[in-house]
């Protein structure tokens, strides 16, 4: 078998743990999130004819990788719109930050209810990490992470899952803050310097770069190789299979 380039080998050699983002890294649900956000905001903006419509670039510019309600706020801010917050369990029919976020969540869950097929290359990389004795965790801004892991048949691999619900409970700021990744390292009982962050979103790569982690592996699922490198990725691959000897 052809030897891997030294930079790719070094990206996780000597590490004790791999901290995976979920959507777009382990599962193709990033595209489902993107679809759900588009459906949400196209519907909402239809009642705001004086405001610029939803564009494909809006997902990566304002939403990707962030906690759900931060994504709502930041997208609305890009259009100069300020809405009431509303209660956390606000009705999805209401035009509030929480209502829109809950509406997006309903759309997302409707789409993934039929099951989720994980990326084959990511599963091979996960298996290779486990075979090497590395610890693993999932760090996701999504409040749906446990359900998505279960639907993908991966939940049994991850005793540690830091999702949007746990982050809110612990008062942890979302990505691009490194706080959720640092919290996962603590739950694994490891210093951050021994943990590799694997991310596909700019905000997630920035989170890894902002902390004292072993390395940050970017997975280019659409953000762009150079964009992820500029955000602080140690290296960027198109598929995690590239890192398996």
C-alpha positions in Angstrom: 0.0 0.0 0.0 1.3 3.5 -0.9 2.6 5.4 2.1 0.7 8.4 3.2 2.3 11.8 2.9 4.1 12.8 6.1 1.8 15.8 6.8 -1.3 13.5 6.8 0.4 10.9 9.0 1.5 13.5 11.5 -2.0 14.9 11.7 -3.1 12.2 14.1 0.1 10.3 15.0 0.8 10.6 18.7 -2.7 11.7 19.6 -4.7 10.0 22.3 -8.2 10.9 21.1 -10.2 12.1 18.1 -12.9 14.6 18.6 -15.4 14.4 15.7 -17.9 17.0 14.5 -21.0 15.1 13.4 -22.9 16.7 10.5 -20.7 16.7 7.4 -17.9 14.7 9.1 -19.4 11.4 10.2 -22.8 11.7 8.5 -24.0 13.5 5.4 -26.6 15.3 7.5 -24.9 18.7 6.9 -26.6 18.7 3.5 -29.9 17.9 5.3 -29.3 20.9 7.7 -28.5 23.1 4.7 -31.8 22.0 3.0 -33.8 22.5 6.2 -32.3 26.0 6.7 -33.1 26.9 3.1 -36.7 25.7 3.4 -37.1 27.6 6.7 -35.8 31.0 5.5 -37.3 30.9 2.0 -40.6 30.4 3.7 -40.0 33.2 6.3 -38.6 35.7 3.8 -41.6 35.2 1.5 -43.4 37.4 4.0 -40.6 40.0 3.8 -40.6 41.1 0.2 -38.4 44.1 0.8 -35.6 41.9 2.1 -33.1 40.1 -0.1 -34.0 36.4 -0.6 -32.1 33.4 0.7 -28.9 32.5 -1.2 -27.0 29.3 -1.1 -23.9 31.2 0.2 -25.9 32.2 3.3 -25.5 28.8 4.8 -21.7 28.9 4.9 -21.6 32.7 5.6 -24.0 32.9 8.6 -25.2 29.4 9.7 -22.9 26.5 9.2 -21.5 24.9 12.4 -23.2 27.2 14.8 -25.8 26.4 17.5 -29.2 26.5 15.9 -30.5 29.7 17.5 -27.2 31.5 16.9 -27.7 30.6 13.2 -31.2 32.1 13.3 -29.9 35.3 14.9 -26.9 35.7 12.6 -28.8 35.1 9.4 -31.5 37.5 10.4 -28.9 40.1 11.4 -27.5 39.8 7.8 -30.8 41.0 6.6 -31.1 43.7 9.3 -33.9 41.8 11.0 -34.3 41.6 14.8 -37.0 39.4 16.2 -38.1 38.7 19.8 -36.4 35.7 21.4 -39.5 33.9 22.5 -39.4 31.0 25.0 -37.1 28.0 24.4 -40.1 25.8 23.5 -41.8 28.4 21.4 -44.3 27.2 18.8 -42.6 26.6 15.4 -45.4 28.7 13.8 -44.2 31.9 15.7 -41.9 34.4 14.1 -39.4 34.5 17.0 -35.8 33.4 17.2 -36.8 30.3 19.2 -39.9 29.7 17.0 -37.9 29.8 13.8 -35.2 27.6 15.3 -37.8 25.0 16.4 -39.4 25.2 12.9 -36.1 24.4 11.4 -35.6 21.5 13.8 -39.0 20.1 12.8 -38.1 20.3 9.1 -34.8 18.5 9.8 -36.3 15.7 11.8 -38.9 15.1 9.1 -36.1 14.7 6.5 -33.9 12.3 8.6 -36.7 10.2 10.0 -36.1 7.6 7.3 -32.6 6.9 8.5 -29.0 8.1 8.0 -26.2 6.5 6.1 -22.7 7.5 7.5 -19.8 8.4 5.3 -18.0 5.1 4.5 -14.6 6.7 4.6 -15.3 8.3 8.0 -16.4 5.0 9.4 -13.1 3.4 8.2 -11.2 6.2 9.9 -13.2 5.8 13.1 -12.5 2.1 13.1 -8.8 2.7 12.5 -8.7 5.1 15.4 -10.4 2.6 17.7 -8.1 -0.1 16.6 -5.1 2.1 17.6 -6.7 2.4 21.1 -7.6 6.1 20.7 -10.6 7.5 22.6 -13.3 9.2 20.6 -16.0 11.7 21.2 -18.6 13.7 19.1 -18.8 17.4 19.5 -21.7 18.9 17.7 -23.6 22.1 17.8 -26.8 20.2 16.9 -29.3 19.3 19.6 -30.2 16.3 17.4 -26.7 14.7 17.6 -27.7 11.6 19.7 -30.7 10.9 17.5 -28.5 11.2 14.3 -25.8 8.9 15.8 -28.5 6.4 16.6 -30.0 6.6 13.1 -26.6 6.1 11.6 -25.7 3.1 13.8 -22.8 4.8 15.4 -24.0 5.6 18.9 -22.4 2.6 20.5 -18.9 4.0 19.6 -19.4 7.2 21.5 -19.7 7.3 25.3 -19.0 11.0 25.1 -21.3 13.2 23.1 -21.2 17.0 23.6 -24.2 18.3 21.8 -26.2 21.5 21.8 -28.3 20.4 24.7 -25.3 19.6 26.9 -23.6 22.8 25.9 -26.6 24.9 26.9 -26.9 23.0 30.2 -23.2 23.7 31.0 -23.3 27.2 29.8 -20.7 26.5 27.1 -20.5 29.0 24.2 -20.8 27.5 20.7 -18.3 27.2 18.0 -16.1 29.1 17.0 -15.3 29.1 20.7 -13.2 26.0 21.6 -15.3 25.5 24.8 -17.3 22.4 23.6 -14.2 20.7 22.3 -12.3 21.5 25.5 -15.2 20.1 27.5 -15.1 16.9 25.5 -11.4 16.5 26.2 -12.1 16.9 30.0 -14.8 14.2 29.8 -12.3 11.9 28.2 -9.8 12.7 30.9 -7.2 14.0 28.5 -5.4 17.3 27.9 -6.4 19.1 24.8 -2.9 18.8 23.4 -3.5 15.0 22.9 -6.8 15.5 21.1 -7.4 15.9 17.3 -10.3 18.0 16.2 -12.0 16.9 12.9 -14.3 19.5 11.3 -16.0 20.4 8.0 -17.3 23.9 9.0 -15.3 27.1 9.2 -16.6 27.9 12.6 -15.6 24.4 13.9 -12.1 24.7 12.4 -11.8 28.1 14.1 -12.8 26.4 17.4 -10.1 23.8 17.0 -7.5 26.4 16.1 -8.5 28.6 19.0 -7.7 25.9 21.5 -4.5 24.1 22.3 -5.3 20.9 20.4 -2.9 18.3 18.8 -4.1 19.2 15.3 -7.2 20.2 13.4 -8.2 18.1 10.4 -10.5 19.8 8.0 -12.9 17.8 5.8 -13.9 19.7 2.7 -17.6 19.1 2.1 -18.2 22.4 0.4 -16.6 25.1 2.5 -13.4 24.9 0.3 -9.9 23.6 1.0 -8.2 27.0 1.2 -11.0 28.5 3.3 -10.6 25.7 5.9 -6.8 26.1 5.8 -7.2 29.9 6.3 -9.5 29.2 9.3 -6.7 27.2 10.9 -6.9 23.6 9.7 -3.6 21.7 10.0 -4.5 19.9 6.8 -7.6 19.4 4.7 -8.9 16.2 3.1 -11.9 15.5 1.0 -12.5 12.1 2.7 -11.2 10.8 6.0 -10.4 7.5 4.2 -7.3 9.4 2.9 -5.9 9.3 6.5 -6.2 5.5 6.9 -3.0 3.6 6.1 
